[in-house]
Amino acid sequence: MSTSNVRPASMERITTPALAQQFIDEQVKALKAQIGDKKVLLALSGGVDSSVVAALLIKAVGRQLVAVHVNHGLLRKGEPEQVIRVFRDQLNANLVYVDATDRFLDKLAGVADPEQKRKIIGAEFIRVFEEEARKLEGIRFLAQGTIYPDILESGPVKSHHNVGGLPEDLQFELVEPVKLLFKDEVRVVGKELGLPESMVNRQPFPGPGLGVRCTGAITRDRLAALRESDAILREEFEINGLADKVWQYFTIVPDYKSTGVKDDKRSWDWPVIIRAVNTRDAMTATIEEIPYPVLHHITRRIVTEVPGVNRVLYDLTPKPTGTIEWE
Ligand code: XMP
């Protein structure tokens, strides 16, 4: 296993299944040598990076990997289920699933400030992970899905699903098998490892999850509307061939209402805002031209299928001036 954080100039870009297989063989050998018969812990978010690290470790050391999937209640529809299906059922992983939804939502109740919300989510995530780590015995290593851009941009530790803030008694030796890879390479490796397409080609999803898209103080009913509308948007983008063309697409449910009319009755409900952007590095972003018929269809589905919603808006603002997320 490479201990250096510098990608050698000679390292070939992993672009083909054969190169991915070669990388996997080398890493599995190195991971076996590093870990031996000890146990290794991983926070498995279900994102590309941690999923690929989990799959590599399962190949190398099987059930010596203890993968902890914390559901903070702010995941997209179907995500925890997919993690359980793929890792526990298909790959026979030693998976600890923690549904911490109530803990997170109770802590977030009434908190409207975006940075405060992020801090609460980050701190609570570490607390839950810590509690799970303490229940386990014989852990020697902590695996992380650090990738090369993380090292280039912000030092060795991932800032988002960051478990670097663990206390002293939980400071394990780090295992970072994809730390010299770029995102596209991680995807090629993930595909070769047999992870599902929807996991490997997943669009970026922020650590605080739906929490920053349910603006202001999060409520369970508005969060449910957000999750349902996001699922409809993703489904329609897949069906209409937009999922591969748009870098990031999601919905937002703001914390205000407007009047509407449904079944001859006046309503007072939330709007759903659609955001669909393209970008190279997330520093700037442009707006995708979504065909009007698709927008009409998505609108119709959202206002009829999602309780508490009476309007759909399309955010046409590039970055700058608007950030990609609304908070
Ligand atoms: P903005 O909103 O700053 O987002 O234009 C740029 C990219 O970063 C993601 N993002 C985050 N990712 N934790 C994350 O892991 C966060 O707190 C966070 N905030 C924004 C956003 O989804 C976009 O891809």
Residues whose N, C-alpha, C, O or C-beta is under 5 A from the ligand:
A	BS01	XMP	H160 P204 F205 P206 G207 P208 A282 T323 I324 E325
